[in-house]
Amino acid sequence: MLDKEILYDNVGDVNKKNGTLMRFLPSTVTIAAFCCGLTAIKLALFQKWEMAVLCIFISALLDAFDGKVARLLGHSSQFGAQLDSLSDLVCFGVAPSLILFLKTGYMLENIGWGVCLFFSICCALRLARFNVAQIVGESKPDWAKKYFSGVPAPAGAILAIFPLVLFFKTGDYVFLCPTFVSFALLISGVLMISTLKTFSSKMIEIGSESALLALISISLLIICLITDLWLTLSIMVTLYIMLIPYSVYKYSKTQKTENQESCESKRCK
């Protein structure tokens, strides 16, 4: 009897320790993303451009998972939300603009630096707007929660460094033209602070019936990344750019349909 009590006590201690570790897991993922963003800046200073850009993509991947991990484990908190925003500002607001300035933006001197500042400010404004919306608890219908207002910070950063991705794949120096790079930064900054409705990751719902298809798709994506990294990333970014106007159209159409159904239901009452 005593041995069983000791065994149960030990199991309880292990579960308690595991619970404590799980509570810190989401913040650990966020800190890992933050470290990748800072490492991207360091690699750019040493002119290791490909590794610097990869660090931005890794940060974006980690950022996509920290919130999901927190919700899955039931450990969402205001601390984690604020830490995530601070990490995003460094990884997706500061790091991309510095990388592009060090690579090609410096050729435009003060104008190039001004464009980089504009992009970073837009990212900060977008994150501040998002934080306020989360704190206030803006009420939205369920279908509207599947859309972002403007391009999210990770996507904005990837759009900004897209010219470098194209250069790594093609070797064409036209993609390193300071004017072209500055244009990409400006457009990315404007998209982040815009009110255009873009698809959220909540649009992707993987049920038990589609789990196998999702696993196969992920496996194929990994194979493509290993086979031809920059081509795969170029295609993925291009597809996302094409999705932006479609998401705006889809949101507008859904909103119109919902409004019509709401009006009809009120008339029936």
N, C-alpha and C positions, 0 to 999 in steps of 0.2 A: 504493500500500500504506500509505504514511504517512498519507494523507488518511483512509483507512478506519479506521486505528487512532485517529486524533484524533476521528473521528465517533463511534466506539464509546465512547471515553472520555467524550465530552460526554453521550451518551445515558445512560451509567452514572451520571454526576454528577446529571443531571436526575432519574433514577429514585431515587437516594439522597435527594435533596432532597424529592421527592414522598413518599417513605416516611416521612421525618421529619415532614412536614406532616400526613400521615395519622395519625401516632401521637398528635398533639396534638388532632386533630379531636374525639374524644369529650369531652375535658375542656373544649374550647372551647364545645361545645353545653351542657355543664353550667354553665359560667360565664355563658353567655347566659341560661339559666333563672334563675340566681341574680340577675343584673342585673334581670330582669323582676320578680322578687319584691321586690327593694328599691325598684324604680320604682313598684310598686303601693302601697307604704307612702307614698312621696313624693306620689303623686297623691291618696291619701286625705287627706293633710295639707292639700292644696289643694282638697279637696272635689270632686275630679273622680272621682266614684264609679264611673261606667260604665267609664272607662278603667282604673281600679284593678282592677276585677273582671276585665276582659279580660286584664290582665297576669297574673293568677293562672291563667287558662285557658291562656294562651300558655306560661307556666312548666310547666304540667302536660303540654302537648303536647311541649315540648322534653325534659322529663324522660322521656317515653315513648320517645324516640328515642336518647338518649345511650348507654344500655346496649346497645341493638341495634346502633348504629354501632360501638361498641367490639368487640362479638362478631363483627360482619361483617368488620371490618378486622383482627381478631386482635390487638387491642391492649388487652385487658382487664387491669386492674392493681388492686392494693390501694389505690394512691394515688387512682385514679379513683373507686373505690367509696366511699372515705372523703369525697372531695370532693363526691360526689353526695349523700351523707347530710347533710353540712353545708349544702349548698344546699337540700335538701328541708326541713330544719328551719326555715330562714328563709322560704322560699317558701310552705310549706304548714302550718307550725306557728305562725310569728310573724305573717306578713303578714295572713292571713285574720282572726285574732283582733283585731289592731289596727284593721283596716278596719271590722269590725263594731262594735268599741267606740267608735271615732270617729264612726260613723254613727248608732248608736242605743243601744249598750250603756252609754254614759255616763249615761243616764237612770236606770239602776239603781244608779249610784254604785259602792260597794264590791262589791256583789253582782255587778254586771255585769263588773267587773274580775276578780273571782274566777272567774267562768265562763270568761273569756278565758284566764286563767292555766291553768285546768284543761284546756282544749283544747290549749294549747301543750305542757303537760306530757305529755299523752297522745300527742301526735305524737312528742315526744322519746323516750318509752318505746317506742313502736312501732318507731322507727328503730333504737334501741339493740338491741332484740330481733332485728330483721332482720339487723343487722350481726353479732351474735354467731352467729346461725344460719349466716351465710355463712362466717365464719371457722372455726367448728367443723366445717363441712361436714356438716350434718345429712343423713343418708341417707334418701332417699325413693324409692318406686317412681316410674316414669316418669309414670304417670297422676296422681299426687299433686303432681308438680312444676308442674302446670297450675293449681294453686290457691294463693291467698295465705292466710295465717293472719290473719284480720282484714281490714278495709278498708285498702288502701294509702294512704299519706300524701296523694298528689295527689287521690285520690277523696274522702278525708276532708275536705280543704280545699274542694273543690267542693260537697260536701254542706253544709258549714258556711255557705257564701256563697249557697246556693240561694235563701234568702228574698230577697236583693237581686236575683237574676236574675228571680224572679217579680214583684217590684215594678217592675223596669224594663219588663217586658212589659205588666203589667196597670195599673200606676199606682195600685194599691190599697194604701193605707197600713197595712192590717192586717198585711201581710207585714213591716212595719218595727216592729211591736209589740216592745218590748224583751223581753217574756216569750217570744214566739215565736222571736225570734232567739237568745235564750239557750238555749232548748230545742233548737234546731238545733245549736248549738255543743256542748251536752252529749251529745246523741245521736251526733254525729259523732266526738267524742272517745272515747266508749265503744266505738263500732264499730271504731275504729283499734286499740285495745288488746285487743279481743275475740279469741277463737279461732275465730270463725265462718269457714268456708271460703268464700272468694269467688273468682270467676273471675280468672285471670291473663291477660295479653295473649298468653301462650303457647298459649292455647286457639285463637287465630286462626292458622291455617296456610294460607298462600296458595301454592298450587302453580301450575305452568304452565297447567294446565287451567282454573283459576279466576282467572287473572290479569286477564282481560278483565272478568269480573264485578266484581272488586275495583276496577278502574279506573273502571268505570261508577258503582259505589256511592260512591266517593270524589268523583267529579265531581258527583253529585247532592247529596252532603252539602255540598260547597263552594257550590253554587248556592243551597241552602236557607239556609246561613249568610249569604250575601250578600243574599238576598231578605228574610229576617226573622231576624236574629241571635238575639234573645232568645227567640223562640218555639222556634227550633231547639235552642238550648241547654237550654231548659226541658224539651223532649221527651226529649232525650238523657239528662239527669240523672234524669228520672222513670223512663225505661227501665232505667237502671242500678240505681235503688232497687228496682225490681220484680225485677231479676235476682238480688238478694242472697238472698232466701229460696229461689229456684230453685237457685242455686249450692250452698246448704247441702244441699238435698234431693238434688241430683245427686251431690255428694260422698259423702253417706251411702249412697246407692244403689250407687254404684260401689265403695265400700269394702266393702259387704256382699257384693257379687258377687265381688270379688277374694278376700275371706276364704273364701268358700264354695269357690271354685276351688282355692285353696291347700290347704284341708282335704281336698278330694277327691283332689288329686294326691299328698298325703302318704299317704292310705289306699291308693292304688294301688301306691305303693312298698312 
